Amino acid sequence: MLQRWSYPCLLALAVTLCYQNALHCDLVFDDVRAVHGNRDLRPDTPVSSLLSNDFWGTPMEKDHSHKSYRPLCVLTFRWNYFFHQLSPMGYHIVNVILHGLVCFLYFRSVTGVVGRAELLSALFFTSAFLAYTRSVRSRTTTDWRWMFVSMVCVTASLLSKEQGITIVGVCVTYELFVVQKVSLRRSELQYLLRSLVSGKVPPPGWLTESAPRLTALTVTGLSLLLARVRVMGARLPVFNRFDNPAAAAGWPTRQLTHSYLTAVNSGLLLAPDPLCCDWTMGTVPLVSSIGDRRNFSPLAVAAALCLLLQRAVGDYDRHSSVILTGLSLLVIPFVPASNLLFPVGFVVAERVLYIPSMGFCLLVAAGFHKMTRYRRYSTLLRACICLLLVCHGLKTYRRNQDWRDELSLFTAGLRVNRNNAKLYNNVGHVLENRSQLQEALAFFQQAARVQPDDIGAYINIGRAFNSLKMYPEAEHAYLKARSLLPRRRPGAGAHQSRVPPHHLTVLFSLANLVSRDPARLEEADTFYREAISMRADYTQAYINRGDVLVRLNRTREAQRTYETALFYDNDNPDIYYNLGIVYLEQGRLAQALAHLDRALELAPDHQQALLNSATIIQESGAARLRPTARLRLRRLLQLSPAVVGAERVHFNLGMLAMDERDLPAAETHFRKLIKYQPDHIKGLILLGDIYVSGTKDLDAAERCYEHILRLDPDHVQGLHNLCVVYVERAELARAEQCLLRAVHLAPHEEYIQRHLRIVREQRRTADAQEALPCPGAGAAPSGRAAGS
């Protein structure tokens, strides 16, 4: 017979094998936002930011924060990022290990990386419960060391996911009904009430014994809740009606639908098929009538729970403790996510059943154990339970394949649910990212047909048309989305509706579309002001509006706009960068450089700030700052600068080298510049200048200037510098003809006239002396000084 400790090890091994094919899955769905787009994972972000930001990296005090406070979970993501950046396998390995640990401690959140919040919370949840059971092995005494460990684990569970606080309720239930075996008989309840109200009757013995432990649990739970509310800013998160349609419905639809969802979740525990990555929007039709047959489902669930509770507390026996523990683990952790107490940001989420499934499995095990007392059917029952485990294991293995990438995940969701517009939109996003624009457009249009009031679907349609260069159709789609935005109430001074930021992108998209036409810039500005009227704290509206105002040459107004944006988001590097550009336009170089430096403090690899700050340093002529400019430009080359272009970086490095009279370095950078951009005339001029004045490679200089004239036959500076090459070679006749053509192209350029006179004088002197021509007659190529 296997040793007792071997069973949990085998269980952990079994569940690990079920998820081994999940290790090769990509980062999908919410993983992208939680990992790819979360700045809190990056080493340049202070670790302290985890204590003030939500799970997605948004400051908790922001109105559009999700209010999901899970710093411990984000810290583990940060450790993953430190070792292997965005490689998905490491994130999945940690999730599978955590799932194995949870199963080891106690007996779907693994494949999705964001499910680590449930895994960590469950791990500390279970640890807190086990530590509490060890602290109360005696009814009358408490092992406060284990009690302290339990409270620490409660805190860690809450910091992993909000659901973790419910372990306090589970421990209270365990204390009352398992340790103290409190009865719910009417006579005992009346006695307890009299002792509490009158004070004349002594309290029951169990109350005296459990009071210290219940006090510790209550104080810990309330303290953690108050701290959580304070971090959240005492405000609930804002969800739109598409995330949870029932929450936006009136009475009795809201109450009936949320009650029905308890039955839906119960069904997922009993028979986890079909499964879907997203249950929002039209996945679960609203229950709007009391006569709807679906109303019997929550009644049946409630009746089953009541029967189990009555069985457990009616007459205590050896099964009562198991049933009560199972019920508390099943019900209490589920209640905060049930929509019954307050609305949450989803209709159904399979991941929130992770901890409640512990209680469900415990109840199943208790029932199986009791049924095996019937020896006649024990073999059949064991065969059935083994078959059930094998089927669920194979189902899990197969389900992992759906999570291998976003396209397989969302198409799997559409096989289950054809009424969820979000899934159509998500498939469209994946195809759009693969440049399959026509196919993406078809999915976006289907989303709009399934959910005609889906603002996001019309935004996606407009963006797809815009990418296909079908601009009138794009504008029509954006205007349709705009018409679905909530309207300002008559007489309201400011927009009172709380519009989700991603819906306001329709106004940005419209503004970007119409601003293609310089004559419609004022119209674009109108759209940005409309966005600001809807959400005064939405900084992206200020940023985009400032860009338009700069194009309209209204730099003072742009400056005020960016400063307002800083009021709402003073850690945004793009705002500091844009302010720096405004100051640069105004000729205030010191202020411009200060703001660009601040942008680089917040985002050290901000490519545009690196380039423009280096350019300002060069233009300022401050020799002591040149090393800083050089470091920033070299950092840009390390980043493979797709945003600003490598040719611009090499041009600035070449100019910096010329300022320091380092001609070999300047030549190297200008040659690389020409390699990236062969038609860069200014670079060709400067490279030719180096060949003439520095290396004396006249043939190379001639090729540079001839290349310029092939690009622009009337380029005066390039032609004049070619004339200088002829002079340096003492080809005075060619030089004179060249300069005559230059004079014809630019009759008012005095330096060309002067050089022509010098060449003619040299020719007369040479003819008179009948001597060999002398190389160089004082003419210099017009590179940086003359005519540039």
C-alpha positions in Angstrom: 0.0 0.0 0.0 1.3 3.4 -0.9 2.5 5.6 2.0 0.1 8.3 2.9 2.3 11.1 1.7 2.5 9.6 -1.8 -1.1 10.4 -2.7 -0.8 14.1 -2.9 2.5 13.7 -4.7 0.8 11.5 -7.3 -2.0 14.0 -7.6 0.4 16.9 -8.2 2.2 14.8 -10.8 -1.0 14.0 -12.6 -2.2 17.6 -12.8 1.3 18.7 -14.0 1.1 16.1 -16.8 -2.3 17.4 -17.8 -0.8 20.9 -18.3 2.6 20.0 -19.8 1.4 20.9 -23.3 0.4 24.4 -22.0 4.1 25.3 -21.7 4.3 26.0 -25.4 1.3 28.3 -25.5 1.7 32.0 -26.4 0.8 35.0 -24.3 -2.9 35.6 -25.2 -5.9 37.6 -24.4 -5.5 39.4 -21.0 -1.9 38.1 -20.9 -1.0 40.7 -23.5 -2.2 43.6 -21.3 -0.9 42.2 -18.0 2.6 41.3 -19.3 3.4 42.9 -22.7 1.8 46.2 -21.9 2.5 46.4 -18.1 5.3 48.9 -17.4 5.5 47.6 -13.8 7.3 44.6 -15.0 10.2 46.6 -16.5 13.4 47.0 -14.5 13.4 50.8 -15.0 10.1 51.1 -13.1 10.5 51.3 -9.3 9.3 48.3 -7.4 7.4 50.7 -5.2 5.0 51.4 -8.1 3.5 47.9 -7.5 2.0 49.2 -4.3 0.2 52.1 -5.9 -0.8 50.6 -9.3 -3.4 48.0 -10.2 -2.9 44.6 -11.8 -2.6 46.2 -15.2 -0.1 48.9 -14.3 -2.6 51.7 -14.0 -2.5 54.0 -10.9 -5.2 53.0 -8.5 -6.4 56.6 -8.1 -7.2 56.9 -11.8 -10.8 56.9 -12.7 -10.2 54.3 -15.4 -8.3 51.9 -13.1 -9.7 48.4 -12.9 -9.1 48.6 -9.1 -7.7 45.0 -9.1 -4.9 45.3 -6.6 -2.5 42.3 -6.8 1.0 43.5 -6.2 2.3 40.1 -5.1 1.2 38.6 -8.3 2.7 41.4 -10.4 6.0 41.0 -8.5 6.2 37.4 -9.6 5.6 38.6 -13.2 8.4 41.0 -12.7 10.7 38.2 -11.6 9.8 36.3 -14.8 10.5 39.3 -16.9 13.9 39.8 -15.2 15.0 36.3 -16.2 13.5 35.8 -19.7 11.7 39.0 -20.6 8.6 38.2 -22.7 9.3 34.6 -23.5 6.0 32.8 -22.7 7.3 29.4 -21.5 8.8 30.7 -18.3 5.5 32.3 -17.3 3.6 29.0 -18.0 6.2 26.9 -16.1 5.6 29.0 -13.0 1.9 28.6 -13.3 2.0 24.9 -13.6 4.3 24.6 -10.6 2.0 26.8 -8.6 -1.0 24.6 -9.6 0.9 21.5 -8.5 1.6 23.1 -5.2 -2.0 23.9 -4.6 -3.0 20.4 -5.4 -0.3 19.1 -3.1 -1.4 21.2 -0.2 -5.1 20.4 -0.5 -5.6 17.4 -2.3 -8.3 26.4 -15.5 -6.3 29.1 -14.3 -3.0 27.6 -15.4 -2.9 28.1 -19.2 -3.6 31.8 -19.1 -0.7 33.7 -17.6 -3.0 36.1 -15.8 -4.5 33.1 -14.0 -1.4 33.3 -11.8 -3.4 35.6 -9.6 -5.8 32.8 -8.8 -3.0 30.3 -8.4 -1.0 32.4 -5.9 -4.2 33.5 -4.1 -5.3 29.8 -3.8 -1.8 28.8 -2.6 -1.8 31.3 0.2 -5.5 30.7 0.8 -4.9 27.0 1.4 -1.8 27.7 3.5 -3.8 30.1 5.7 -6.5 27.6 6.2 -4.1 24.8 7.1 -2.2 27.0 9.4 -5.4 28.0 11.1 -6.5 24.4 11.6 -3.1 23.7 13.3 -3.6 26.7 15.6 -7.0 25.4 16.9 -6.2 21.7 17.4 -7.5 22.2 20.9 -10.9 23.9 21.5 -9.7 25.7 24.6 -6.2 26.8 23.7 -4.6 28.5 20.7 -1.2 28.1 19.1 -0.6 31.8 18.3 2.5 31.0 16.3 0.4 29.2 13.7 -2.3 31.8 14.1 0.3 34.4 13.1 1.4 32.3 10.1 -2.3 32.1 9.1 -2.8 35.9 9.2 0.4 36.4 7.1 -0.9 34.0 4.5 -4.3 35.8 4.5 -2.5 39.0 3.7 -0.5 37.4 1.0 -3.6 35.8 -0.5 -5.3 39.2 -0.6 -2.3 40.8 -2.2 -2.4 38.1 -4.9 -6.1 38.5 -5.7 -9.0 40.2 -3.9 -10.8 36.9 -3.5 -8.2 35.8 -1.0 -9.8 37.9 1.9 -12.7 35.3 1.9 -10.4 32.9 3.8 -11.3 34.8 6.9 -14.9 33.8 6.5 -13.9 30.2 5.8 -11.8 30.2 9.0 -14.7 31.7 11.0 -17.0 29.0 9.7 -14.5 26.3 10.6 -14.1 27.8 14.1 -17.8 27.9 14.8 -19.1 24.7 13.2 -16.2 22.4 13.1 -14.1 23.3 16.1 -16.8 24.5 18.5 -19.6 22.5 16.8 -22.1 25.3 17.3 -25.7 24.1 16.7 -28.3 26.1 14.8 -31.2 24.7 16.8 -33.7 27.4 17.8 -33.3 26.9 21.5 -29.5 27.4 21.3 -29.9 30.5 19.1 -32.4 32.0 21.5 -30.0 31.3 24.4 -27.2 33.0 22.6 -29.4 36.0 21.8 -30.5 36.4 25.4 -26.9 36.3 26.7 -25.8 38.9 24.2 -28.8 41.3 24.7 -29.6 41.0 28.4 -26.3 40.2 29.9 -28.1 38.3 32.7 -27.5 34.9 31.1 -23.9 33.7 31.0 -22.6 33.3 27.4 -22.3 29.8 26.1 -19.0 28.1 26.7 -18.0 27.9 23.1 -18.2 31.7 22.7 -15.7 32.3 25.6 -13.3 29.7 24.1 -13.4 31.0 20.6 -13.6 34.8 21.3 -9.8 35.4 21.1 -9.5 33.6 17.8 -12.6 35.2 16.3 -11.3 38.6 17.4 -8.0 38.0 15.7 -9.8 36.9 12.5 -12.2 39.9 12.6 -9.5 42.5 13.3 -7.2 41.1 10.6 -10.1 40.9 8.1 -11.4 44.4 8.8 -7.9 45.9 8.8 -7.1 44.4 5.4 -10.4 45.5 4.0 -9.9 49.1 5.2 -6.4 49.1 3.7 -7.8 47.7 0.4 -10.5 50.4 0.3 -8.0 53.1 1.0 -5.7 51.9 -1.8 -8.7 51.8 -4.1 -9.6 55.4 -3.3 -12.9 54.4 -1.8 -14.4 54.1 -5.4 -15.6 51.1 -7.2 -14.2 50.5 -10.7 -16.2 51.7 -13.7 -17.4 49.0 -16.1 -19.4 49.5 -19.3 -22.6 47.8 -20.1 -20.9 45.4 -22.6 -18.7 43.9 -19.9 -21.7 43.1 -17.7 -25.0 43.8 -19.4 -27.1 42.7 -16.4 -25.4 45.3 -14.1 -26.7 48.1 -16.4 -30.2 46.7 -16.5 -33.1 47.7 -14.3 -35.2 45.8 -11.8 -36.0 42.9 -11.9 -33.8 42.0 -14.9 -30.6 42.7 -13.0 -31.6 40.7 -9.9 -33.0 37.7 -11.9 -30.0 37.5 -14.2 -27.4 37.7 -11.5 -29.3 35.0 -9.6 -29.4 32.8 -12.7 -25.6 33.2 -13.0 -25.1 31.3 -9.8 -26.7 28.3 -11.6 -24.5 28.9 -14.7 -21.4 28.7 -12.5 -22.7 25.6 -10.7 -23.2 24.0 -14.1 -19.6 24.8 -15.0 -18.5 23.0 -11.9 -20.7 20.0 -12.5 -20.1 19.7 -16.2 -17.2 22.0 -17.4 -18.3 21.9 -21.1 -18.5 24.0 -23.1 -15.8 26.4 -21.9 -15.2 29.9 -23.3 -12.5 32.5 -22.7 -15.0 35.3 -22.6 -18.6 35.4 -21.3 -19.4 39.1 -21.7 -21.9 40.9 -24.0 -24.6 38.6 -25.3 -23.2 35.3 -24.1 -25.8 34.8 -21.4 -29.2 36.3 -22.5 -30.8 38.5 -19.8 -33.5 37.0 -17.6 -36.1 39.8 -17.8 -39.3 38.0 -16.6 -40.2 36.2 -13.4 -41.9 33.6 -15.6 -38.6 32.7 -17.4 -38.0 28.9 -16.9 -34.3 29.7 -16.1 -35.4 31.1 -12.7 -35.9 27.5 -11.5 -32.1 26.9 -11.8 -30.9 29.2 -9.0 -33.8 27.9 -6.8 -32.6 24.3 -7.4 -29.0 25.4 -6.5 -30.2 27.1 -3.3 -32.3 24.1 -2.3 -29.3 21.7 -2.8 -27.0 24.0 -0.7 -29.7 24.3 2.1 -30.1 20.5 2.2 -26.4 20.0 2.5 -26.2 22.7 5.3 -29.1 21.1 7.1 -27.5 17.7 6.9 -24.2 19.1 8.3 -25.4 21.2 11.2 -28.5 19.2 12.1 -26.8 16.2 13.7 -23.0 16.3 14.0 -21.2 13.2 12.9 -17.9 12.4 11.3 -19.1 13.7 7.9 -20.4 17.0 9.2 -17.0 18.6 9.4 -16.1 17.6 5.8 -19.5 18.9 4.5 -19.2 22.2 6.3 -15.7 22.8 5.2 -16.6 21.9 1.7 -19.6 24.2 1.7 -17.6 27.1 3.1 -14.9 26.7 0.5 -17.5 26.5 -2.2 -19.8 29.4 -1.3 -17.8 32.0 0.6 -15.0 32.6 -2.0 -17.5 32.7 -4.8 -19.8 35.3 -3.2 -17.6 38.4 -4.0 -17.5 37.4 -7.7 -21.2 36.5 -8.0 -22.6 40.0 -8.8 -25.0 39.4 -5.9 -23.4 41.9 -3.5 -22.0 44.4 -6.1 -21.4 44.4 -9.8 -18.1 43.1 -11.2 -16.6 43.5 -14.6 -17.7 40.2 -16.1 -20.8 38.0 -16.5 -19.1 34.7 -15.9 -15.4 34.0 -15.4 -14.3 30.4 -15.2 -11.1 31.4 -13.3 -13.0 32.7 -10.2 -14.2 29.1 -9.7 -10.6 27.9 -9.0 -10.8 28.3 -5.2 -14.5 27.3 -5.0 -13.7 24.1 -6.9 -11.7 23.0 -3.9 -14.9 22.9 -1.8 -16.8 21.3 -4.7 -14.1 18.5 -5.0 -14.2 18.0 -1.2 -18.0 17.5 -1.4 -17.6 15.1 -4.3 -15.0 13.1 -2.4 -17.2 13.1 0.8 -20.2 11.8 -1.2 -18.1 9.2 -3.0 -16.7 8.0 0.3 -20.1 7.6 1.8 -21.5 5.8 -1.3 -18.6 3.3 -1.2 -20.2 1.9 2.0 -22.5 0.0 -0.3 -20.0 -2.7 -1.0 -22.2 -4.1 -3.8 -21.5 -1.0 -5.9 -18.1 0.1 -4.6 -16.2 -1.4 -7.6 -18.5 0.2 -10.1 -18.2 3.6 -8.3 -14.4 3.4 -8.3 -14.5 2.6 -12.0 -16.8 5.6 -12.6 -14.7 8.0 -10.6 -11.5 6.8 -12.4 -13.3 7.3 -15.8 -14.4 10.7 -14.7 -10.9 11.7 -13.8 -9.5 10.4 -17.0 -12.1 12.2 -19.1 -11.5 15.5 -17.3 -7.7 15.1 -17.7 -8.1 14.5 -21.4 -10.5 17.5 -21.6 -7.9 19.7 -19.9 -5.1 18.5 -22.2 -7.3 19.2 -25.2 -8.4 22.6 -23.9 -4.8 23.7 -23.5 -4.4 23.5 -27.3 -7.1 26.2 -27.6 -4.7 28.5 -25.7 -1.7 28.0 -27.9 -2.3 31.4 -29.6 -5.0 34.1 -29.8 -6.5 33.0 -33.0 -7.1 29.4 -31.8 -8.4 30.7 -28.4 -11.0 33.1 -29.9 -12.1 30.8 -32.7 -12.7 28.1 -30.0 -14.8 30.7 -28.2 -16.9 31.3 -31.3 -17.6 27.6 -31.6 -19.2 27.8 -28.2 -20.9 31.2 -28.4 -21.9 32.9 -31.6 -23.6 35.9 -29.8 -20.5 37.5 -28.3 -19.4 40.5 -30.4 -16.2 40.7 -28.4 -15.0 37.4 -29.7 -15.6 38.5 -33.3 -13.7 41.7 -32.6 -10.8 39.7 -31.1 -10.5 37.4 -34.1 -10.5 40.5 -36.3 -7.7 42.1 -34.2 -5.6 38.9 -34.6 -6.1 38.9 -38.4 -5.5 42.6 -38.6 -2.1 42.2 -36.8 -1.3 39.6 -39.5 -2.2 42.1 -42.2 -5.2 40.1 -43.4 -7.3 43.2 -43.5 -10.2 42.0 -45.6 -10.7 39.0 -43.4 -10.4 41.2 -40.3 -13.0 43.6 -41.7 -15.5 40.8 -42.2 -15.2 39.8 -38.5 -15.6 43.4 -37.4 -18.7 43.8 -39.5 -20.1 40.5 -38.1 -19.5 41.9 -34.5 -21.5 45.0 -35.4 -24.4 42.8 -36.7 -24.4 40.7 -33.6 -24.3 43.7 -31.3 -25.6 46.8 -33.2 -24.8 49.2 -30.4 -21.1 48.0 -30.0 -19.1 51.2 -30.3 -15.8 49.2 -30.4 -17.0 47.2 -33.5 -17.5 50.4 -35.5 -14.2 51.7 -34.4 -12.6 48.5 -35.6 -14.4 48.8 -38.9 -13.3 52.3 -39.4 -9.7 51.4 -38.6 -9.8 48.5 -41.1 -11.2 50.8 -43.8 -8.5 53.3 -43.0 -5.8 50.7 -43.4 -7.3 49.7 -46.7 -7.1 53.4 -47.7 -10.9 53.5 -48.0 -11.2 56.8 -46.3 -14.8 57.8 -46.9 -16.0 54.4 -45.6 -13.7 54.8 -42.6 -15.1 58.2 -41.7 -18.6 56.9 -42.0 -17.9 54.0 -39.6 -16.3 56.4 -37.1 -19.2 58.8 -37.3 -21.5 55.8 -36.6 -19.5 54.9 -33.5 -19.5 58.6 -32.4 -23.3 58.6 -32.6 -23.5 55.8 -30.1 -21.5 57.7 -27.5 -23.6 59.0 -24.6 -24.8 62.5 -25.2 -24.4 65.6 -23.0 -27.5 66.2 -20.9 -29.3 69.5 -21.6 -28.2 72.2 -19.2 -25.2 70.2 -17.9 -22.1 72.3 -17.8 -19.7 69.4 -18.2 -20.3 65.9 -19.5 -21.7 63.8 -16.7 -21.3 60.4 -18.3 -18.3 58.2 -17.5 -17.2 57.0 -20.9 -14.6 54.2 -21.1 -11.3 55.5 -22.6 -11.2 52.9 -25.4 -14.6 54.2 -26.6 -13.2 57.7 -26.9 -10.6 56.4 -29.4 -13.3 57.0 -32.0 -12.8 60.7 -31.6 -9.0 60.3 -31.9 -9.4 58.2 -35.0 -11.8 60.7 -36.5 -9.4 63.5 -35.8 -6.4 61.6 -37.2 -8.4 60.8 -40.3 -9.6 64.4 -41.0 -6.2 65.9 -40.1 -4.8 64.3 -43.2 -6.3 67.3 -44.9 -4.5 70.4 -43.5 -7.7 72.4 -44.3 -9.6 70.2 -41.7 -7.2 70.7 -38.7 -9.7 72.9 -36.9 -12.3 70.1 -37.3 -9.8 67.6 -35.8 -9.3 70.0 -32.8 -13.1 70.0 -32.3 -13.1 66.2 -31.9 -10.3 66.3 -29.3 -12.2 69.0 -27.3 -15.3 66.8 -27.5 -13.3 63.9 -26.0 -12.0 66.2 -23.2 -15.6 67.3 -22.4 -16.5 63.7 -21.9 -13.5 62.8 -19.7 -11.6 65.7 -18.3 -8.9 63.3 -17.0 -8.2 61.5 -20.3 -4.7 62.6 -21.0 -4.4 61.2 -24.5 -7.0 63.7 -25.7 -4.8 66.5 -24.4 -1.7 65.0 -26.1 -3.4 64.6 -29.4 -5.0 68.0 -29.3 -1.6 69.6 -28.5 -0.1 67.9 -31.6 -2.8 69.5 -33.8 -2.3 72.9 -32.2 1.4 72.7 -33.0 0.5 72.0 -36.6 -1.8 75.0 -36.5 1.1 77.1 -35.2 -0.8 77.8 -31.9 2.1 76.8 -29.8 1.0 78.9 -26.7 -2.3 77.1 -26.6 -0.5 73.7 -27.2 1.7 74.5 -24.2 -1.3 75.1 -22.0 -2.9 71.9 -23.3 0.2 69.8 -22.4 0.5 71.4 -19.0 -3.1 70.4 -18.3 -2.3 66.9 -19.3 0.6 66.9 -16.8 -1.9 67.8 -14.1 -3.7 64.5 -14.6 -0.6 62.4 -15.5 2.7 63.8 -14.3 4.6 60.6 -15.0 3.9 60.4 -18.7 7.1 60.8 -20.8 5.2 61.6 -24.0 3.7 64.7 -22.4 7.2 66.0 -21.3 8.5 65.2 -24.8 5.7 67.1 -26.5 6.2 70.1 -24.2 9.9 70.0 -25.0 9.1 70.2 -28.7 6.7 73.1 -28.1 9.5 75.0 -26.3 11.8 74.1 -29.1 9.4 75.6 -31.6 9.3 78.8 -29.4 13.1 79.0 -29.4 13.3 78.3 -25.7 16.1 75.7 -25.9 16.9 75.5 -22.1 13.3 74.7 -21.2 13.0 72.3 -24.2 16.1 70.4 -23.1 14.9 70.3 -19.4 11.6 68.7 -20.5 13.2 66.2 -22.8 15.6 65.2 -20.0 12.6 64.6 -17.8 11.0 62.4 -20.4 14.2 60.4 -20.5 14.2 60.0 -16.7 10.8 58.4 -17.0 11.5 56.5 -20.2 15.3 56.1 -20.8 14.8 54.6 -24.2 12.3 57.2 -25.5 13.8 57.4 -29.0 12.4 60.8 -30.1 13.5 62.4 -26.8 17.0 60.9 -27.2 17.4 62.3 -30.7 15.9 65.7 -30.2 17.7 66.3 -26.9 21.0 65.4 -28.6 20.2 67.8 -31.5 19.4 70.7 -29.0 22.8 70.0 -27.3 24.5 70.3 -30.6 22.7 73.5 -31.6 23.4 75.1 -28.2 27.2 74.7 -28.8 27.7 73.6 -25.2 31.0 71.6 -25.4 30.6 70.2 -21.9 27.3 68.5 -22.9 28.6 66.9 -26.1 29.5 63.6 -24.3 25.9 63.4 -23.2 24.7 63.9 -26.8 27.0 61.3 -28.1 25.9 58.8 -25.5 22.2 59.3 -26.3 22.8 59.0 -30.1 24.8 55.8 -29.6 22.0 54.4 -27.3 19.7 55.0 -30.2 21.9 52.9 -32.5 21.7 50.1 -29.9 17.9 50.3 -30.0 17.7 49.8 -33.8 15.8 53.1 -34.0 12.8 52.3 -36.1 10.9 55.4 -34.7 13.5 58.1 -35.7 15.5 56.3 -38.4 19.1 55.2 -38.2 20.0 57.8 -41.0 19.0 60.7 -38.7 21.1 59.3 -35.9 24.2 58.9 -38.1 23.7 62.4 -39.5 23.7 63.9 -36.0 26.7 61.8 -34.9 28.6 63.0 -38.0 27.7 66.6 -37.2 28.8 66.1 -33.6 32.2 64.6 -34.8 32.7 67.6 -37.1 32.1 69.9 -34.2 34.9 68.1 -32.4 37.0 68.1 -35.6 37.1 64.3 -35.6 37.0 63.9 -39.4 37.5 60.1 -39.5 34.5 59.6 -37.2 32.5 62.1 -39.2 33.3 60.3 -42.5 32.3 57.0 -41.0 28.9 58.2 -39.9 28.2 60.1 -43.1 29.0 57.1 -45.2 26.6 55.0 -43.0 24.0 57.7 -43.5 24.4 57.5 -47.3 24.1 53.7 -47.0 20.7 54.1 -45.3 19.5 57.0 -47.4 21.5 57.3 -50.7 19.6 60.5 -51.7 20.4 62.5 -48.5 21.9 65.6 -50.2 23.1 67.3 -47.1 25.0 64.2 -46.1 26.6 63.9 -49.5 27.6 67.6 -49.3 29.3 67.1 -45.9 30.9 63.9 -46.9 32.3 65.5 -50.0 33.5 68.4 -47.9 35.5 65.9 -45.7 37.0 64.3 -48.8 38.2 67.7 -50.2 39.4 69.4 -47.0 40.3 66.4 -44.9 41.4 63.3 -46.7 42.1 65.0 -50.0 40.3 62.2 -51.8 39.1 64.3 -54.8 37.8 61.3 -56.7 35.5 60.3 -53.9 34.4 64.0 -53.5 33.7 64.2 -57.2 31.4 61.1 -57.0 29.5 62.6 -54.1 28.8 65.9 -56.0 28.0 64.1 -59.2 25.5 62.0 -57.3 23.9 65.1 -56.0 23.6 66.6 -59.5 22.0 63.4 -60.7 19.4 63.7 -58.0 19.0 67.5 -58.6 20.7 68.9 -61.7 20.1 72.5 -60.5 21.5 72.0 -57.0 23.8 75.1 -56.7 25.8 74.0 -53.7 26.6 70.6 -55.1 27.6 72.2 -58.5 29.8 74.8 -56.8 31.6 72.1 -54.7 32.2 70.1 -57.9 33.8 73.2 -59.3 36.1 73.4 -56.3 37.2 69.8 -57.0 38.3 70.9 -60.5 40.2 73.8 -59.0 42.0 71.5 -56.5 43.0 69.4 -59.4 44.2 72.5 -61.3 41.6 71.8 -64.1 41.0 75.5 -64.4 39.2 75.4 -67.7 36.7 72.9 -66.4 36.4 74.8 -63.2 35.6 78.0 -65.1 32.9 76.4 -67.2 31.5 74.8 -64.0 31.4 78.1 -62.2 29.8 79.9 -65.2 26.9 77.4 -65.0 26.7 77.9 -61.2 26.5 81.7 -61.8 23.7 81.1 -64.3 21.8 79.1 -61.7 22.5 81.5 -58.8 23.4 85.0 -60.3 23.1 86.7 -56.8 25.4 84.4 -54.9 28.5 86.6 -54.4 30.8 83.7 -53.2 30.4 82.0 -56.6 31.2 85.3 -58.4 34.3 85.7 -56.3 35.5 82.2 -56.9 34.9 82.7 -60.7 37.1 85.8 -60.6 39.8 83.9 -58.8 39.8 81.1 -61.3 39.9 83.5 -64.3 42.8 85.4 -62.7 44.7 82.2 -62.2 44.1 81.2 -65.8 45.5 84.6 -67.0 48.5 84.3 -64.8 49.2 80.8 -66.0 48.9 81.8 -69.7 51.2 84.8 -69.1 53.9 82.8 -67.4 53.4 79.7 -69.6 53.7 77.7 -66.4 52.1 74.6 -65.0 48.8 75.2 -63.2 49.1 75.4 -59.4 46.6 73.3 -57.4 44.3 75.2 -55.2 43.7 78.9 -55.5 42.0 79.6 -52.2 38.6 78.3 -53.1 36.9 76.1 -50.5 34.0 73.7 -50.9 30.8 75.3 -49.7 30.0 72.7 -47.0 28.9 73.9 -43.6 30.0 77.5 -44.0 29.1 78.9 -47.4 25.6 78.5 -48.8 24.6 75.8 -46.3 
